[in-house]
């Protein structure tokens, strides 16, 4: 599985875990997130994330 890190706040999106409280189930790839998805901590867009 992949991890993606927000370049603004350091939040890690782990595809193996998802984000249960936002309805993003485990094993959801970063590419499958909606285009308007934002970092749950700082609100940064997907473009601010880099693969770990």
PQR file of N, CA, C, O and H, with PARSE charges and radii, in Angstrom:
ATOM      1  N   UNK A   1       0.836  -1.182   0.000 -0.4000 1.5000
ATOM      2  CA  UNK A   1       0.000   0.000   0.000 -0.0000 2.0000
ATOM      3  C   UNK A   1       0.882   1.247   0.000  0.5500 1.7000
ATOM      4  O   UNK A   1       2.069   1.189   0.322 -0.5500 1.4000
ATOM      5  N   UNK A   2       0.284   2.355  -0.363 -0.4000 1.5000
ATOM      6  CA  UNK A   2       1.015   3.606  -0.481 -0.0000 2.0000
ATOM      7  C   UNK A   2       0.654   4.566   0.640  0.5500 1.7000
ATOM      8  O   UNK A   2      -0.416   4.485   1.244 -0.5500 1.4000
ATOM      9  H   UNK A   2      -0.680   2.402  -0.625  0.4000 1.0000
ATOM     10  N   UNK A   3       1.589   5.481   0.898 -0.4000 1.5000
ATOM     11  CA  UNK A   3       1.343   6.583   1.825 -0.0000 2.0000
ATOM     12  C   UNK A   3       1.642   7.877   1.075  0.5500 1.7000
ATOM     13  O   UNK A   3       2.608   7.966   0.316 -0.5500 1.4000
ATOM     14  H   UNK A   3       2.457   5.547   0.407  0.4000 1.0000
ATOM     15  N   UNK A   4       0.798   8.869   1.303 -0.4000 1.5000
ATOM     16  CA  UNK A   4       0.942  10.176   0.681 -0.0000 2.0000
ATOM     17  C   UNK A   4       1.014  11.224   1.792  0.5500 1.7000
ATOM     18  O   UNK A   4       0.229  11.180   2.739 -0.5500 1.4000
ATOM     19  H   UNK A   4       0.013   8.797   1.919  0.4000 1.0000
ATOM     20  N   UNK A   5       1.954  12.166   1.677 -0.4000 1.5000
ATOM     21  CA  UNK A   5       2.187  13.156   2.723 -0.0000 2.0000
ATOM     22  C   UNK A   5       1.845  14.557   2.234  0.5500 1.7000
ATOM     23  O   UNK A   5       2.251  14.961   1.144 -0.5500 1.4000
ATOM     24  H   UNK A   5       2.591  12.202   0.908  0.4000 1.0000
ATOM     25  N   UNK A   6       1.100  15.288   3.045 -0.4000 1.5000
ATOM     26  CA  UNK A   6       0.772  16.676   2.745 -0.0000 2.0000
ATOM     27  C   UNK A   6       2.034  17.517   2.935  0.5500 1.7000
ATOM     28  O   UNK A   6       2.654  17.488   3.998 -0.5500 1.4000
ATOM     29  H   UNK A   6       0.771  14.959   3.931  0.4000 1.0000
ATOM     30  N   UNK A   7       2.403  18.257   1.907 -0.4000 1.5000
ATOM     31  CA  UNK A   7       3.620  19.070   1.978 -0.0000 2.0000
ATOM     32  C   UNK A   7       3.435  20.316   2.841  0.5500 1.7000
ATOM     33  O   UNK A   7       4.411  20.989   3.173 -0.5500 1.4000
ATOM     34  H   UNK A   7       1.900  18.280   1.043  0.4000 1.0000
ATOM     35  N   UNK A   8       2.200  20.626   3.201 -0.4000 1.5000
ATOM     36  CA  UNK A   8       1.963  21.807   4.033 -0.0000 2.0000
ATOM     37  C   UNK A   8       1.956  21.497   5.528  0.5500 1.7000
ATOM     38  O   UNK A   8       2.550  22.231   6.318 -0.5500 1.4000
ATOM     39  H   UNK A   8       1.407  20.080   2.931  0.4000 1.0000
ATOM     40  N   UNK A   9       1.284  20.407   5.918 -0.4000 1.5000
ATOM     41  CA  UNK A   9       1.152  20.134   7.356 -0.0000 2.0000
ATOM     42  C   UNK A   9       1.754  18.802   7.800  0.5500 1.7000
ATOM     43  O   UNK A   9       1.890  18.548   8.997 -0.5500 1.4000
ATOM     44  H   UNK A   9       0.802  19.811   5.276  0.4000 1.0000
ATOM     45  N   UNK A  10       2.113  17.953   6.837 -0.4000 1.5000
ATOM     46  CA  UNK A  10       2.716  16.667   7.195 -0.0000 2.0000
ATOM     47  C   UNK A  10       1.738  15.531   7.402  0.5500 1.7000
ATOM     48  O   UNK A  10       2.151  14.422   7.742 -0.5500 1.4000
ATOM     49  H   UNK A  10       2.003  18.159   5.865  0.4000 1.0000
ATOM     50  N   UNK A  11       0.443  15.778   7.206 -0.4000 1.5000
ATOM     51  CA  UNK A  11      -0.566  14.717   7.354 -0.0000 2.0000
ATOM     52  C   UNK A  11      -0.234  13.573   6.390  0.5500 1.7000
ATOM     53  O   UNK A  11       0.139  13.807   5.240 -0.5500 1.4000
ATOM     54  H   UNK A  11       0.108  16.678   6.930  0.4000 1.0000
ATOM     55  N   UNK A  12      -0.374  12.344   6.871 -0.4000 1.5000
ATOM     56  CA  UNK A  12      -0.125  11.162   6.048 -0.0000 2.0000
ATOM     57  C   UNK A  12      -1.449  10.487   5.707  0.5500 1.7000
ATOM     58  O   UNK A  12      -2.213  10.111   6.595 -0.5500 1.4000
ATOM     59  H   UNK A  12      -0.677  12.154   7.805  0.4000 1.0000
ATOM     60  N   UNK A  13      -1.712  10.337   4.404 -0.4000 1.5000
ATOM     61  CA  UNK A  13      -2.855   9.530   3.957 -0.0000 2.0000
ATOM     62  C   UNK A  13      -2.304   8.156   3.630  0.5500 1.7000
ATOM     63  O   UNK A  13      -1.511   7.999   2.701 -0.5500 1.4000
ATOM     64  H   UNK A  13      -1.091  10.642   3.682  0.4000 1.0000
ATOM     65  N   UNK A  14      -2.723   7.170   4.392 -0.4000 1.5000
ATOM     66  CA  UNK A  14      -2.279   5.785   4.218 -0.0000 2.0000
ATOM     67  C   UNK A  14      -3.386   5.017   3.503  0.5500 1.7000
ATOM     68  O   UNK A  14      -4.477   4.844   4.046 -0.5500 1.4000
ATOM     69  H   UNK A  14      -3.367   7.298   5.147  0.4000 1.0000
ATOM     70  N   UNK A  15      -3.104   4.557   2.282 -0.4000 1.5000
ATOM     71  CA  UNK A  15      -4.134   3.875   1.506 -0.0000 2.0000
ATOM     72  C   UNK A  15      -4.599   2.589   2.175  0.5500 1.7000
ATOM     73  O   UNK A  15      -5.730   2.157   1.953 -0.5500 1.4000
ATOM     74  H   UNK A  15      -2.218   4.698   1.841  0.4000 1.0000
ATOM     75  N   UNK A  16      -3.752   1.970   2.986 -0.4000 1.5000
ATOM     76  CA  UNK A  16      -4.127   0.735   3.672 -0.0000 2.0000
ATOM     77  C   UNK A  16      -5.164   0.981   4.762  0.5500 1.7000
ATOM     78  O   UNK A  16      -5.911   0.074   5.131 -0.5500 1.4000
ATOM     79  H   UNK A  16      -2.833   2.321   3.165  0.4000 1.0000
ATOM     80  N   UNK A  17      -5.209   2.202   5.274 -0.4000 1.5000
ATOM     81  CA  UNK A  17      -6.092   2.535   6.393 -0.0000 2.0000
ATOM     82  C   UNK A  17      -7.334   3.294   5.948  0.5500 1.7000
ATOM     83  O   UNK A  17      -8.424   3.074   6.478 -0.5500 1.4000
ATOM     84  H   UNK A  17      -4.603   2.939   4.975  0.4000 1.0000
ATOM     85  N   UNK A  18      -7.171   4.193   4.967 -0.4000 1.5000
ATOM     86  CA  UNK A  18      -8.278   5.054   4.562 -0.0000 2.0000
ATOM     87  C   UNK A  18      -8.533   6.124   5.605  0.5500 1.7000
ATOM     88  O   UNK A  18      -7.677   6.398   6.446 -0.5500 1.4000
ATOM     89  H   UNK A  18      -6.286   4.371   4.536  0.4000 1.0000
ATOM     90  N   UNK A  19      -9.699   6.723   5.550 -0.4000 1.5000
ATOM     91  CA  UNK A  19     -10.108   7.720   6.546 -0.0000 2.0000
ATOM     92  C   UNK A  19     -11.553   7.393   6.907  0.5500 1.7000
ATOM     93  O   UNK A  19     -12.493   7.920   6.313 -0.5500 1.4000
ATOM     94  H   UNK A  19     -10.394   6.501   4.866  0.4000 1.0000
ATOM     95  N   UNK A  20     -11.705   6.527   7.874 -0.4000 1.5000
ATOM     96  CA  UNK A  20     -13.025   5.999   8.231 -0.0000 2.0000
ATOM     97  C   UNK A  20     -14.042   7.099   8.511  0.5500 1.7000
ATOM     98  O   UNK A  20     -15.183   7.013   8.058 -0.5500 1.4000
ATOM     99  H   UNK A  20     -10.941   6.099   8.356  0.4000 1.0000
ATOM    100  N   UNK A  21     -13.645   8.133   9.253 -0.4000 1.5000
ATOM    101  CA  UNK A  21     -14.589   9.183   9.632 -0.0000 2.0000
ATOM    102  C   UNK A  21     -15.085  10.001   8.436  0.5500 1.7000
ATOM    103  O   UNK A  21     -16.099  10.692   8.539 -0.5500 1.4000
ATOM    104  H   UNK A  21     -12.718   8.203   9.621  0.4000 1.0000
ATOM    105  N   UNK A  22     -14.380   9.927   7.308 -0.4000 1.5000
ATOM    106  CA  UNK A  22     -14.804  10.607   6.080 -0.0000 2.0000
ATOM    107  C   UNK A  22     -15.398   9.637   5.060  0.5500 1.7000
ATOM    108  O   UNK A  22     -15.688  10.025   3.928 -0.5500 1.4000
ATOM    109  H   UNK A  22     -13.557   9.366   7.225  0.4000 1.0000
ATOM    110  N   UNK A  23     -15.580   8.375   5.458 -0.4000 1.5000
ATOM    111  CA  UNK A  23     -16.169   7.389   4.565 -0.0000 2.0000
ATOM    112  C   UNK A  23     -15.217   6.856   3.508  0.5500 1.7000
ATOM    113  O   UNK A  23     -15.653   6.255   2.527 -0.5500 1.4000
ATOM    114  H   UNK A  23     -15.345   8.059   6.377  0.4000 1.0000
ATOM    115  N   UNK A  24     -13.909   7.071   3.700 -0.4000 1.5000
ATOM    116  CA  UNK A  24     -12.912   6.558   2.755 -0.0000 2.0000
ATOM    117  C   UNK A  24     -12.409   5.236   3.313  0.5500 1.7000
ATOM    118  O   UNK A  24     -11.681   5.197   4.305 -0.5500 1.4000
ATOM    119  H   UNK A  24     -13.554   7.559   4.497  0.4000 1.0000
ATOM    120  N   UNK A  25     -12.811   4.160   2.660 -0.4000 1.5000
ATOM    121  CA  UNK A  25     -12.534   2.822   3.160 -0.0000 2.0000
ATOM    122  C   UNK A  25     -11.072   2.435   2.943  0.5500 1.7000
ATOM    123  O   UNK A  25     -10.411   2.974   2.055 -0.5500 1.4000
ATOM    124  H   UNK A  25     -13.403   4.192   1.854  0.4000 1.0000
ATOM    125  N   UNK A  26     -10.566   1.498   3.755 -0.4000 1.5000
ATOM    126  CA  UNK A  26      -9.203   0.997   3.549 -0.0000 2.0000
ATOM    127  C   UNK A  26      -9.014   0.485   2.122  0.5500 1.7000
ATOM    128  O   UNK A  26      -9.951  -0.004   1.491 -0.5500 1.4000
ATOM    129  H   UNK A  26     -11.103   1.060   4.476  0.4000 1.0000
ATOM    130  N   UNK A  27      -7.801   0.607   1.638 -0.4000 1.5000
ATOM    131  CA  UNK A  27      -7.389   0.188   0.301 -0.0000 2.0000
ATOM    132  C   UNK A  27      -7.953   1.091  -0.805  0.5500 1.7000
ATOM    133  O   UNK A  27      -8.020   0.684  -1.965 -0.5500 1.4000
ATOM    134  H   UNK A  27      -7.040   1.004   2.150  0.4000 1.0000
ATOM    135  N   UNK A  28      -8.355   2.310  -0.444 -0.4000 1.5000
ATOM    136  CA  UNK A  28      -8.730   3.309  -1.441 -0.0000 2.0000
ATOM    137  C   UNK A  28      -7.446   3.969  -1.913  0.5500 1.7000
ATOM    138  O   UNK A  28      -6.695   4.521  -1.109 -0.5500 1.4000
ATOM    139  H   UNK A  28      -8.300   2.640   0.499  0.4000 1.0000
ATOM    140  N   UNK A  29      -7.193   3.913  -3.212 -0.4000 1.5000
ATOM    141  CA  UNK A  29      -5.964   4.528  -3.722 -0.0000 2.0000
ATOM    142  C   UNK A  29      -6.098   6.050  -3.703  0.5500 1.7000
ATOM    143  O   UNK A  29      -7.208   6.583  -3.699 -0.5500 1.4000
ATOM    144  H   UNK A  29      -7.803   3.464  -3.865  0.4000 1.0000
ATOM    145  N   UNK A  30      -4.971   6.734  -3.691 -0.4000 1.5000
ATOM    146  CA  UNK A  30      -4.965   8.184  -3.710 -0.0000 2.0000
ATOM    147  C   UNK A  30      -5.667   8.707  -4.963  0.5500 1.7000
ATOM    148  O   UNK A  30      -6.376   9.712  -4.919 -0.5500 1.4000
ATOM    149  H   UNK A  30      -4.069   6.301  -3.695  0.4000 1.0000
ATOM    150  N   UNK A  31      -5.459   8.015  -6.065 -0.4000 1.5000
ATOM    151  CA  UNK A  31      -6.083   8.414  -7.326 -0.0000 2.0000
ATOM    152  C   UNK A  31      -7.606   8.301  -7.288  0.5500 1.7000
ATOM    153  O   UNK A  31      -8.297   9.013  -8.017 -0.5500 1.4000
ATOM    154  H   UNK A  31      -4.882   7.198  -6.100  0.4000 1.0000
ATOM    155  N   UNK A  32      -8.131   7.418  -6.451 -0.4000 1.5000
ATOM    156  CA  UNK A  32      -9.581   7.231  -6.338 -0.0000 2.0000
ATOM    157  C   UNK A  32     -10.258   8.315  -5.505  0.5500 1.7000
ATOM    158  O   UNK A  32     -11.482   8.445  -5.539 -0.5500 1.4000
ATOM    159  H   UNK A  32      -7.570   6.839  -5.858  0.4000 1.0000
ATOM    160  N   UNK A  33      -9.484   9.086  -4.764 -0.4000 1.5000
ATOM    161  CA  UNK A  33     -10.087  10.165  -3.982 -0.0000 2.0000
ATOM    162  C   UNK A  33     -10.688  11.189  -4.941  0.5500 1.7000
ATOM    163  O   UNK A  33     -10.144  11.409  -6.023 -0.5500 1.4000
ATOM    164  H   UNK A  33      -8.490   8.980  -4.736  0.4000 1.0000
ATOM    165  N   UNK A  34     -11.795  11.814  -4.565 -0.4000 1.5000
ATOM    166  CA  UNK A  34     -12.408  12.812  -5.450 -0.0000 2.0000
ATOM    167  C   UNK A  34     -11.420  13.933  -5.782  0.5500 1.7000
ATOM    168  O   UNK A  34     -10.544  14.246  -4.976 -0.5500 1.4000
ATOM    169  H   UNK A  34     -12.237  11.635  -3.686  0.4000 1.0000
ATOM    170  N   UNK A  35     -11.557  14.532  -6.951 -0.4000 1.5000
ATOM    171  CA  UNK A  35     -10.628  15.591  -7.369 -0.0000 2.0000
ATOM    172  C   UNK A  35     -10.678  16.799  -6.440  0.5500 1.7000
ATOM    173  O   UNK A  35      -9.704  17.546  -6.342 -0.5500 1.4000
ATOM    174  H   UNK A  35     -12.269  14.278  -7.606  0.4000 1.0000
ATOM    175  N   UNK A  36     -11.806  16.996  -5.756 -0.4000 1.5000
ATOM    176  CA  UNK A  36     -11.918  18.129  -4.836 -0.0000 2.0000
ATOM    177  C   UNK A  36     -11.606  17.755  -3.380  0.5500 1.7000
ATOM    178  O   UNK A  36     -11.843  18.545  -2.466 -0.5500 1.4000
ATOM    179  H   UNK A  36     -12.597  16.389  -5.836  0.4000 1.0000
ATOM    180  N   UNK A  37     -11.074  16.544  -3.175 -0.4000 1.5000
ATOM    181  CA  UNK A  37     -10.687  16.114  -1.833 -0.0000 2.0000
ATOM    182  C   UNK A  37      -9.580  17.023  -1.309  0.5500 1.7000
ATOM    183  O   UNK A  37      -8.700  17.436  -2.064 -0.5500 1.4000
ATOM    184  H   UNK A  37     -10.882  15.902  -3.917  0.4000 1.0000
ATOM    185  N   UNK A  38      -9.626  17.331  -0.025 -0.4000 1.5000
ATOM    186  CA  UNK A  38      -8.598  18.157   0.592 -0.0000 2.0000
ATOM    187  C   UNK A  38      -8.068  17.489   1.854  0.5500 1.7000
ATOM    188  O   UNK A  38      -8.708  16.603   2.421 -0.5500 1.4000
ATOM    189  H   UNK A  38     -10.341  16.995   0.588  0.4000 1.0000
ATOM    190  N   UNK A  39      -6.906  17.922   2.278 -0.4000 1.5000
ATOM    191  CA  UNK A  39      -6.287  17.397   3.495 -0.0000 2.0000
ATOM    192  C   UNK A  39      -7.241  17.614   4.669  0.5500 1.7000
ATOM    193  O   UNK A  39      -7.731  18.725   4.870 -0.5500 1.4000
ATOM    194  H   UNK A  39      -6.386  18.642   1.818  0.4000 1.0000
ATOM    195  N   UNK A  40      -7.508  16.559   5.445 -0.4000 1.5000
ATOM    196  CA  UNK A  40      -8.440  16.710   6.569 -0.0000 2.0000
ATOM    197  C   UNK A  40      -7.898  17.586   7.697  0.5500 1.7000
ATOM    198  O   UNK A  40      -8.669  18.018   8.554 -0.5500 1.4000
ATOM    199  H   UNK A  40      -7.110  15.657   5.282  0.4000 1.0000
ATOM    200  N   UNK A  41      -6.601  17.857   7.719 -0.4000 1.5000
ATOM    201  CA  UNK A  41      -6.039  18.700   8.780 -0.0000 2.0000
ATOM    202  C   UNK A  41      -5.937  20.170   8.384  0.5500 1.7000
ATOM    203  O   UNK A  41      -6.320  21.050   9.155 -0.5500 1.4000
ATOM    204  H   UNK A  41      -5.975  17.506   7.023  0.4000 1.0000
ATOM    205  N   UNK A  42      -5.414  20.441   7.170 -0.4000 1.5000
ATOM    206  CA  UNK A  42      -5.161  21.837   6.814 -0.0000 2.0000
ATOM    207  C   UNK A  42      -5.945  22.328   5.608  0.5500 1.7000
ATOM    208  O   UNK A  42      -5.919  23.520   5.303 -0.5500 1.4000
ATOM    209  H   UNK A  42      -5.102  19.726   6.544  0.4000 1.0000
ATOM    210  N   UNK A  43      -6.648  21.427   4.910 -0.4000 1.5000
ATOM    211  CA  UNK A  43      -7.449  21.838   3.769 -0.0000 2.0000
ATOM    212  C   UNK A  43      -6.685  21.975   2.461  0.5500 1.7000
ATOM    213  O   UNK A  43      -7.223  22.490   1.482 -0.5500 1.4000
ATOM    214  H   UNK A  43      -6.669  20.458   5.157  0.4000 1.0000
ATOM    215  N   UNK A  44      -5.427  21.516   2.434 -0.4000 1.5000
ATOM    216  CA  UNK A  44      -4.631  21.598   1.213 -0.0000 2.0000
ATOM    217  C   UNK A  44      -5.225  20.696   0.131  0.5500 1.7000
ATOM    218  O   UNK A  44      -5.803  19.656   0.445 -0.5500 1.4000
ATOM    219  H   UNK A  44      -4.989  21.098   3.230  0.4000 1.0000
ATOM    220  N   UNK A  45      -5.089  21.081  -1.139 -0.4000 1.5000
ATOM    221  CA  UNK A  45      -5.609  20.250  -2.231 -0.0000 2.0000
ATOM    222  C   UNK A  45      -4.750  19.007  -2.448  0.5500 1.7000
ATOM    223  O   UNK A  45      -3.642  18.909  -1.921 -0.5500 1.4000
ATOM    224  H   UNK A  45      -4.620  21.926  -1.395  0.4000 1.0000
ATOM    225  N   UNK A  46      -5.269  18.060  -3.226 -0.4000 1.5000
ATOM    226  CA  UNK A  46      -4.525  16.830  -3.540 -0.0000 2.0000
ATOM    227  C   UNK A  46      -3.152  17.130  -4.136  0.5500 1.7000
ATOM    228  O   UNK A  46      -2.201  16.382  -3.913 -0.5500 1.4000
ATOM    229  H   UNK A  46      -6.169  18.140  -3.655  0.4000 1.0000
ATOM    230  N   UNK A  47      -3.048  18.208  -4.883 -0.4000 1.5000
ATOM    231  CA  UNK A  47      -1.784  18.552  -5.540 -0.0000 2.0000
ATOM    232  C   UNK A  47      -0.668  18.857  -4.551  0.5500 1.7000
ATOM    233  O   UNK A  47       0.503  18.876  -4.928 -0.5500 1.4000
ATOM    234  H   UNK A  47      -3.821  18.816  -5.064  0.4000 1.0000
ATOM    235  N   UNK A  48      -1.018  19.097  -3.290 -0.4000 1.5000
ATOM    236  CA  UNK A  48      -0.016  19.398  -2.254 -0.0000 2.0000
ATOM    237  C   UNK A  48       0.560  18.119  -1.635  0.5500 1.7000
ATOM    238  O   UNK A  48       1.423  18.197  -0.762 -0.5500 1.4000
ATOM    239  H   UNK A  48      -1.969  19.082  -2.984  0.4000 1.0000
ATOM    240  N   UNK A  49       0.092  16.941  -2.077 -0.4000 1.5000
ATOM    241  CA  UNK A  49       0.539  15.680  -1.518 -0.0000 2.0000
ATOM    242  C   UNK A  49       1.625  15.039  -2.395  0.5500 1.7000
ATOM    243  O   UNK A  49       1.583  15.100  -3.624 -0.5500 1.4000
ATOM    244  H   UNK A  49      -0.610  16.879  -2.787  0.4000 1.0000
ATOM    245  N   UNK A  50       2.584  14.430  -1.718 -0.4000 1.5000
ATOM    246  CA  UNK A  50       3.668  13.708  -2.398 -0.0000 2.0000
ATOM    247  C   UNK A  50       3.681  12.274  -1.889  0.5500 1.7000
ATOM    248  O   UNK A  50       3.417  12.016  -0.715 -0.5500 1.4000
ATOM    249  H   UNK A  50       2.618  14.380  -0.720  0.4000 1.0000
ATOM    250  N   UNK A  51       3.991  11.347  -2.789 -0.4000 1.5000
ATOM    251  CA  UNK A  51       4.080   9.930  -2.394 -0.0000 2.0000
ATOM    252  C   UNK A  51       5.279   9.761  -1.468  0.5500 1.7000
ATOM    253  O   UNK A  51       6.363  10.288  -1.717 -0.5500 1.4000
ATOM    254  H   UNK A  51       4.205  11.557  -3.743  0.4000 1.0000
ATOM    255  N   UNK A  52       5.055   9.024  -0.409 -0.4000 1.5000
ATOM    256  CA  UNK A  52       6.123   8.729   0.554 -0.0000 2.0000
ATOM    257  C   UNK A  52       6.992   7.611   0.069  0.5500 1.7000
ATOM    258  O   UNK A  52       7.943   7.227   0.751 -0.5500 1.4000
ATOM    259  H   UNK A  52       4.174   8.596  -0.206  0.4000 1.0000
TER
END
